[in-house]
Amino acid sequence: MKNWVYKRNNRVWLDLNPWVFVISALLILGFVMASFIFLTELRQTFAETQAWIANQAGWFFILMTNLILGFVLYLFFSRFADIRLGGAEAKPEFSRAGWFAMLFSAGMGIGLLFYSVAEPMYHLLTPPHGATPRSAAAAEDAMKTTFLHWGLHAWGIYTLVGLALAYFAFNRKQPLSIRAIFQPLLGERIHGGWGHAIDILATVATMFGVATSLGLGATQVNAGLQHVFGISVNHSVQIMLIIGITAIATTSVVSGLDHGIKRLSELNMFAALLLLGFVLFVGPTVFILNGFVENIGAYLNDFFYLGFWTETYTGGHWQNGWTVFYWGWWIAWSPFVGMFIARISYGRSIREFIGGVLLVPTLLTFIWLTVFGDSALDIEMFGPGHLAAAVQENLPRSLFFFLEQVPVAAGYTHFPSWLMTAVSLLATLVIITFFVTSSDSGSLVIDMITAGGHPNPPVAQRIFWAVTEGLVAAALLIGGGLSALQTAAIATGLPFAVLLLFMIFSLYRALVTDHPSKA
């Protein structure tokens, strides 16, 4: 079906696929309305849905993430690896530094700040693999498990979706849309009902995946403002924050990829590096450096055990709130992150693409997790302590409590209070910039999907989706807080995980068909 196009005064105001745009918008806005009308009922539904999916389909999430990572690594070492996205003469649009900044900002964002201190603390108190709580073995278990959740498996999902989108868009000249990937399997049916259904699912999954991060970000910004200025922590403040930051994100997305999103990503990386430097050099520097080496070794040594562990013989439910949630979250994010990565990766070879998307952000993530996670472990195990209790008492505020404890644990008894205030404000700025880059990138991607793969859809549509993201994040917070955010990620990730399985076959068939000599 052709797009609906509305022009006025020689300007395109609307350019959208009516089936995908209208049905996606109705489903999403209908959920927002239901959240406000059936508040009590939805909270119970969120809890029951999360438990059912985690118990019944957790094995499928775990199997799929390993299968995806295996396929991506196969392509990296295969003879397909020297194929250039866009053709043999294609040149990259962005510098490597700018490319890496946008990759990292879009791929992890707020969640990394939210959990980099909190997750190791939770695992230290409740080790997933049987270690004694608060022991050295529990600390090692905490870091390698955190590495599992934020490492190669997560970025393998993004790599698959991004590579498939880039190959079909730049090499096969298909629209930059999820449906285009399935052309080898569905043929011309991608232009009909099957294609509409795929893009609607991708739109809804992207919306709830991004909204999960926005909800987490709003709670943490609120916690930072309370820590610095004494502002109350409640839904009203968080919704005001969502409105304000969504307005900033809307301005950014209107500015476009080259100006707004790229510059915000670079600002985001600069602010994040300043915060990282503070913790690294004021905190236990040698302990962190030692920890980085040991964490990598423990992660690689137990890589297959961690990746395929399903609690079969222990009968536990620990994974329901951790690994299964993460895999569902990353899969729900994958249409958004994958399309954004594809959009900025023209001219890269398949090997360069996989190396850049899979390995570089994973290494940067491991550095971040070690600096914050091992500093937190040092404070809890060898320093003043009380950090694990602070995490359990108030998860969003725990980052700011941690930042206060870093100089104390290092022995700086007269650390200037104004400097600590500046550090807390810097942390809040990093959260806000992650918030904005996630929102504007997400709304741009959703707009491209609902516009039938149009790489630069009209501004009015971008504004609509940026505002809708804010509404969904607010609805999830009011409807059930963190539990609702987790449930939304898992529930939308499950059906898209099935699509990822078919995506592997479709991409491989296209590569073999187009390059039979390399098969």
VENBEL-V641437 format. One record per residue. N is the residue number from 1. RES is the residue in one small letter. PHI is phi in degrees with one decimal (none if undefined). D_FIRST is the distance of its C-alpha to the first C-alpha in Angstrom with 1 decimal. Layout:
# VENBEL-V641437
N:RES:PHI:D_FIRST
N:RES:PHI:D_FIRST
This chain:
# VENBEL-V641437
1:m:none:0.0
2:k:-73.3:3.8
3:n:-68.4:6.6
4:w:-80.8:9.2
5:v:-125.0:12.2
6:y:-122.0:15.7
7:k:-117.4:18.6
8:r:-153.0:22.3
9:n:54.8:25.4
10:n:60.3:23.6
11:r:-126.9:22.3
12:v:-83.9:18.7
13:w:-95.2:19.1
14:l:-136.9:15.6
15:d:-153.1:12.6
16:l:-143.3:10.6
17:n:-81.7:7.6
18:p:-61.8:8.6
19:w:-64.3:8.7
20:v:-69.2:10.6
21:f:-64.0:12.6
22:v:-67.9:13.7
23:i:-65.9:14.6
24:s:-61.0:16.3
25:a:-63.1:18.1
26:l:-64.8:19.3
27:l:-62.4:20.5
28:i:-70.5:22.3
29:l:-68.3:23.8
30:g:-63.2:24.8
31:f:-64.0:26.7
32:v:-59.9:28.4
33:m:-63.1:29.5
34:a:-63.8:30.8
35:s:-62.7:32.8
36:f:-83.3:34.7
37:i:-85.2:35.2
38:f:-113.0:36.1
39:l:-61.4:37.9
40:t:-64.9:40.6
41:e:-62.9:38.5
42:l:-67.1:36.0
43:r:-59.4:38.7
44:q:-66.0:39.9
45:t:-63.6:36.5
46:f:-57.5:35.9
47:a:-62.9:39.2
48:e:-67.7:38.6
49:t:-65.1:35.1
50:q:-60.0:36.3
51:a:-63.5:39.3
52:w:-65.2:37.4
53:i:-63.3:34.8
54:a:-63.0:37.5
55:n:-72.7:39.9
56:q:-91.7:37.5
57:a:-122.3:35.0
58:g:-58.2:37.1
59:w:-59.0:38.0
60:f:-69.0:34.3
61:f:-57.7:33.7
62:i:-66.6:36.8
63:l:-62.3:36.1
64:m:-64.8:32.5
65:t:-63.3:33.8
66:n:-70.8:36.5
67:l:-63.8:34.2
68:i:-62.9:31.8
69:l:-62.1:34.8
70:g:-61.3:36.3
71:f:-65.7:33.2
72:v:-62.9:33.0
73:l:-65.7:36.8
74:y:-59.6:36.5
75:l:-63.3:34.0
76:f:-60.6:36.4
77:f:-97.7:39.2
78:s:-84.3:37.3
79:r:-76.0:37.1
80:f:-74.8:33.5
81:a:-66.1:34.8
82:d:-88.8:35.5
83:i:-68.5:31.9
84:r:-97.7:30.8
85:l:-73.2:27.4
86:g:110.2:26.1
87:g:107.8:28.4
88:a:-60.2:32.2
89:e:-96.8:32.7
90:a:-68.9:30.5
91:k:-115.5:32.6
92:p:-59.0:32.2
93:e:-83.7:31.0
94:f:-123.7:33.4
95:s:-65.7:37.0
96:r:-62.7:37.8
97:a:-62.2:39.4
98:g:-65.1:36.5
99:w:-63.1:34.1
100:f:-62.4:36.4
101:a:-62.0:36.7
102:m:-69.2:33.0
103:l:-59.3:32.7
104:f:-68.1:35.5
105:s:-63.7:34.7
106:a:-75.6:31.1
107:g:-77.7:32.0
108:m:-119.0:35.0
109:g:63.3:35.7
110:i:-58.6:37.3
111:g:-56.4:37.9
112:l:-65.2:40.2
113:l:-71.2:42.4
114:f:-66.4:42.3
115:y:-110.6:43.4
116:s:-64.1:45.4
117:v:-94.7:48.6
118:a:-68.8:47.9
119:e:-63.3:46.6
120:p:-58.2:49.8
121:m:-66.7:51.9
122:y:-60.4:50.3
123:h:-70.7:50.7
124:l:-64.4:54.3
125:l:-79.6:55.2
126:t:-130.2:53.2
127:p:-62.0:53.1
128:p:-71.4:50.4
129:h:-116.3:52.4
130:g:92.3:55.8
131:a:-70.2:57.7
132:t:-70.9:60.2
133:p:-54.0:58.7
134:r:68.8:59.7
135:s:-87.3:61.1
136:a:-62.5:60.5
137:a:-64.5:58.5
138:a:-67.0:56.4
139:a:-64.1:55.7
140:e:-64.4:54.7
141:d:-60.5:52.5
142:a:-61.4:50.9
143:m:-74.0:49.9
144:k:-69.9:48.7
145:t:-70.2:46.5
146:t:-63.4:45.1
147:f:-60.2:44.4
148:l:-56.7:42.6
149:h:-69.5:40.2
150:w:-113.7:39.4
151:g:-101.1:39.9
152:l:-62.0:38.4
153:h:-64.0:36.4
154:a:-63.5:34.5
155:w:-72.6:33.8
156:g:-63.6:33.0
157:i:-62.4:29.9
158:y:-63.9:28.8
159:t:-63.2:29.6
160:l:-60.0:27.5
161:v:-66.1:24.2
162:g:-63.6:24.9
163:l:-66.0:25.9
164:a:-61.8:22.9
165:l:-62.8:20.5
166:a:-64.1:22.7
167:y:-65.1:23.0
168:f:-70.9:19.4
169:a:-75.9:18.6
170:f:-91.7:21.9
171:n:-100.1:22.9
172:r:-104.6:19.8
173:k:57.6:17.8
174:q:-90.1:14.8
175:p:-60.1:13.3
176:l:-78.4:15.9
177:s:-145.6:14.2
178:i:-60.2:15.8
179:r:-60.0:13.2
180:a:-62.1:13.9
181:i:-63.2:17.5
182:f:-95.9:16.9
183:q:-58.6:15.6
184:p:-62.9:19.2
185:l:-94.7:19.3
186:l:-104.6:15.9
187:g:64.0:14.9
188:e:-71.9:11.5
189:r:-67.4:11.1
190:i:-65.8:10.4
191:h:-90.5:6.6
192:g:-112.2:7.0
193:g:-60.3:9.7
194:w:-61.5:12.1
195:g:-65.3:10.3
196:h:-61.1:9.6
197:a:-62.3:13.2
198:i:-62.9:14.6
199:d:-70.5:13.4
200:i:-64.6:14.6
201:l:-61.4:17.8
202:a:-63.2:18.2
203:t:-64.2:17.9
204:v:-65.6:20.4
205:a:-61.5:22.7
206:t:-62.6:22.8
207:m:-58.4:23.5
208:f:-76.9:26.4
209:g:-64.5:27.7
210:v:-68.9:28.1
211:a:-61.4:29.4
212:t:-58.3:32.0
213:s:-66.7:33.3
214:l:-64.9:33.3
215:g:-64.6:35.3
216:l:-61.0:37.8
217:g:-63.4:38.1
218:a:-63.0:38.8
219:t:-66.0:41.6
220:q:-77.8:43.1
221:v:-62.0:43.1
222:n:-59.3:44.7
223:a:-63.8:47.3
224:g:-65.4:48.0
225:l:-67.3:48.6
226:q:-65.8:50.9
227:h:-64.8:52.7
228:v:-90.8:53.3
229:f:-114.2:53.5
230:g:77.1:54.1
231:i:-71.0:50.9
232:s:-61.8:50.2
233:v:-99.7:47.7
234:n:-161.3:45.6
235:h:-63.0:42.0
236:s:-61.6:42.5
237:v:-64.1:43.4
238:q:-64.3:40.5
239:i:-68.1:38.0
240:m:-62.2:39.5
241:l:-64.7:39.2
242:i:-60.7:35.5
243:i:-62.7:35.0
244:g:-65.6:37.1
245:i:-73.8:35.6
246:t:-62.4:32.0
247:a:-63.3:32.9
248:i:-64.1:34.2
249:a:-63.2:31.1
250:t:-62.9:28.9
251:t:-60.7:31.2
252:s:-65.1:30.8
253:v:-69.2:27.0
254:v:-66.6:26.9
255:s:-68.8:29.3
256:g:97.1:26.9
257:l:-68.9:27.5
258:d:-70.8:30.3
259:h:-103.6:32.4
260:g:-63.0:32.0
261:i:-69.4:30.9
262:k:-63.5:33.0
263:r:-66.1:36.1
264:l:-64.5:35.8
265:s:-62.5:35.5
266:e:-68.2:38.6
267:l:-61.8:40.5
268:n:-58.8:39.6
269:m:-65.5:41.0
270:f:-64.0:44.2
271:a:-64.5:44.9
272:a:-63.8:44.3
273:l:-66.5:46.7
274:l:-62.5:49.3
275:l:-65.2:49.1
276:l:-60.7:49.3
277:g:-62.0:52.3
278:f:-59.1:54.1
279:v:-66.1:53.9
280:l:-65.8:54.7
281:f:-91.7:57.8
282:v:-85.0:59.2
283:g:-80.0:58.5
284:p:-76.8:60.0
285:t:-56.7:59.0
286:v:-66.3:60.8
287:f:-60.0:59.7
288:i:-65.4:56.1
289:l:-64.8:56.5
290:n:-61.8:58.2
291:g:-62.6:55.6
292:f:-60.0:52.7
293:v:-63.7:54.4
294:e:-69.8:55.2
295:n:-61.4:51.8
296:i:-60.4:50.1
297:g:-63.3:52.6
298:a:-65.2:52.3
299:y:-63.1:48.5
300:l:-70.4:48.6
301:n:-63.7:51.5
302:d:-106.6:49.8
303:f:-57.1:46.2
304:f:-73.3:45.5
305:y:-62.7:47.5
306:l:-62.8:45.7
307:g:-67.1:42.2
308:f:-109.2:42.7
309:w:-69.1:44.9
310:t:-128.6:43.8
311:e:62.4:47.1
312:t:-57.8:47.5
313:y:-97.1:51.3
314:t:-101.3:52.0
315:g:66.9:49.9
316:g:-86.3:49.0
317:h:-128.0:46.0
318:w:-59.9:46.2
319:q:-65.3:42.9
320:n:-58.0:41.0
321:g:-94.5:41.5
322:w:-123.0:41.3
323:t:-59.6:39.8
324:v:-64.3:37.2
325:f:-60.3:36.2
326:y:-62.0:36.0
327:w:-63.1:33.8
328:g:-64.3:31.5
329:w:-64.5:31.4
330:w:-64.2:30.8
331:i:-66.2:28.0
332:a:-63.1:26.4
333:w:-75.3:26.9
334:s:-62.2:25.6
335:p:-62.8:21.9
336:f:-65.7:23.2
337:v:-66.7:26.2
338:g:-61.5:24.5
339:m:-68.6:21.7
340:f:-64.0:24.4
341:i:-62.5:26.7
342:a:-59.8:24.2
343:r:-60.6:23.5
344:i:-102.9:27.3
345:s:-115.1:28.2
346:y:-58.0:27.2
347:g:92.5:30.2
348:r:-84.3:31.8
349:s:-75.9:32.8
350:i:-61.0:31.8
351:r:-65.5:35.5
352:e:-64.6:35.6
353:f:-61.1:32.4
354:i:-64.9:33.7
355:g:-61.0:37.2
356:g:-71.2:36.0
357:v:-82.6:33.6
358:l:-88.0:35.7
359:l:-91.3:39.3
360:v:-65.5:39.8
361:p:-61.8:38.2
362:t:-62.3:39.9
363:l:-63.2:43.3
364:l:-62.7:42.8
365:t:-63.8:41.9
366:f:-64.8:45.1
367:i:-62.8:47.2
368:w:-60.2:46.0
369:l:-62.6:46.5
370:t:-69.3:50.0
371:v:-60.0:51.1
372:f:-81.0:50.2
373:g:-66.8:50.6
374:d:-71.7:53.9
375:s:-62.9:55.3
376:a:-64.6:54.5
377:l:-63.8:56.2
378:d:-62.9:59.2
379:i:-62.8:59.5
380:e:-73.8:59.3
381:m:-92.5:61.6
382:f:-124.8:64.1
383:g:-112.9:63.8
384:p:-69.8:64.0
385:g:74.5:61.5
386:h:71.8:59.9
387:l:-73.3:56.4
388:a:-60.5:55.2
389:a:-65.3:56.4
390:a:-64.9:54.6
391:v:-64.1:51.3
392:q:-69.2:51.8
393:e:-74.9:52.9
394:n:-151.9:50.1
395:l:-58.0:47.4
396:p:-62.0:45.6
397:r:-85.2:49.0
398:s:-60.9:50.4
399:l:-60.5:49.2
400:f:-74.9:51.3
401:f:-63.1:54.3
402:f:-59.1:54.0
403:l:-61.3:54.0
404:e:-66.2:57.2
405:q:-80.1:58.9
406:v:-57.5:58.2
407:p:-67.3:61.1
408:v:-63.5:63.3
409:a:-64.7:62.9
410:a:-83.7:63.7
411:g:92.7:66.9
412:y:-86.1:66.1
413:t:-72.6:68.1
414:h:-118.1:68.0
415:f:-67.2:64.4
416:p:-58.2:63.7
417:s:-66.1:61.9
418:w:-65.2:60.1
419:l:-70.5:58.6
420:m:-65.5:57.3
421:t:-62.7:55.7
422:a:-63.2:54.1
423:v:-65.9:52.8
424:s:-63.9:51.3
425:l:-66.4:49.6
426:l:-61.8:48.3
427:a:-60.8:46.9
428:t:-63.3:45.2
429:l:-61.7:43.8
430:v:-62.0:42.4
431:i:-60.9:40.7
432:i:-63.8:39.2
433:t:-68.1:37.9
434:f:-61.8:36.4
435:f:-56.3:34.9
436:v:-67.2:33.4
437:t:-65.3:32.1
438:s:-66.6:30.4
439:s:-67.7:28.9
440:d:-70.8:27.6
441:s:-65.8:26.3
442:g:-62.5:24.6
443:s:-68.1:22.9
444:l:-64.6:21.8
445:v:-67.1:20.3
446:i:-60.3:18.5
447:d:-63.3:17.1
448:m:-63.9:15.8
449:i:-63.5:14.2
450:t:-75.5:12.5
451:a:-97.1:11.6
452:g:73.8:9.5
453:g:94.6:12.8
454:h:-62.3:14.1
455:p:-71.0:17.8
456:n:-134.6:19.2
457:p:-69.4:17.2
458:p:-59.4:18.9
459:v:-62.1:22.2
460:a:-58.4:21.5
461:q:-69.5:18.9
462:r:-62.6:21.5
463:i:-63.0:24.2
464:f:-57.9:22.3
465:w:-74.1:21.9
466:a:-63.3:25.4
467:v:-66.6:26.8
468:t:-62.7:25.0
469:e:-57.7:26.5
470:g:-62.0:29.9
471:l:-62.4:29.4
472:v:-65.7:28.5
473:a:-59.6:31.5
474:a:-64.2:33.8
475:a:-63.3:32.7
476:l:-65.9:33.4
477:l:-63.0:36.8
478:i:-69.4:37.8
479:g:-76.6:36.5
480:g:169.0:38.6
481:g:63.8:39.2
482:l:-61.4:39.3
483:s:-61.3:38.8
484:a:-66.0:35.6
485:l:-62.4:34.3
486:q:-64.9:35.2
487:t:-63.3:33.7
488:a:-60.8:30.3
489:a:-65.0:30.3
490:i:-68.2:31.3
491:a:-64.0:29.1
492:t:-83.1:25.8
493:g:-73.3:27.2
494:l:-61.1:27.9
495:p:-64.4:24.4
496:f:-72.4:23.3
497:a:-62.1:26.5
498:v:-64.0:25.3
499:l:-61.8:22.1
500:l:-62.8:24.6
501:l:-61.3:26.5
502:f:-70.2:23.6
503:m:-62.8:22.8
504:i:-59.0:26.3
505:f:-62.7:25.9
506:s:-67.3:22.6
507:l:-65.0:24.1
508:y:-63.7:27.3
509:r:-62.7:25.7
510:a:-64.1:23.9
511:l:-63.6:27.2
512:v:-66.4:29.2
513:t:-65.4:26.9
514:d:-80.4:26.8
515:h:-136.4:30.5
516:p:-61.6:32.4
517:s:-70.2:35.7
518:k:-97.0:35.4
519:a:-71.6:34.7
